[in-house]
Amino acid sequence: MIAATQQLPHPQGTILPVLTWPGTRATRPHAGPLARAPSVLPPPPMTLSPTKLPNPGPLAPLAKPRQFVIQGVTRDGRAFRPSDWSERLAGAMSSFRPGGGVGGISAYIGYSPYCFPRAIDGVKCVIVDEALKGVEPMAWDFVMNFARDNGLPVAEICLLPDAPG
C-alpha cells in the first residue's frame, strides 16, 4: 500500500525520510513503523488567522497561594520571646521578593510581601504567603520549621484589604 519512501532536504541541511502514499505529495516526516497507515498520521498543521483563534476550552482557575499566620504565643499562653522575634524572622526573609532581591543604589529596607510582621489583637505574628515556597523552597521550610521547633501556632488565614478612607 505504501508507494515509496523518499528523502527530502531539511531547511537546515540534513535529510529526513518522508513517507508518501499514491497520489499524495511528500510533506510529512516518517514517524516510525506506526506511520505506515494514513489513519495514524497527525492532522495537517493548523493555520491561524489573526482575527480567529482556536477556542482552548474551559480552563481551570489558577489557585491563589494561601497565606498563613504564625502567632507569637507559647503553649502555656505567654508571649513568645524575644519580643522582636516577628521583625527578626521577617527581616531574615526580606530578600525573597517578586523579581528577586534588589541590590545596589536602588536597594531599600523593607519586608518581603511573602513574609511580614503584623500585630493581630495585640499578639505579634508573622504572615507568610505560600508563594514563598515557589520563590525559594528552603526559605519556606525555614519559616515553617521555626514555628514548629518553637511550638508556635500556625493557621491558614485570608487577609482582607484595608477599608478605603
Order of alpha helices (4+ residues) and beta strands (2+ residues): beta-beta-beta-alpha-beta-beta-alpha-alpha-beta
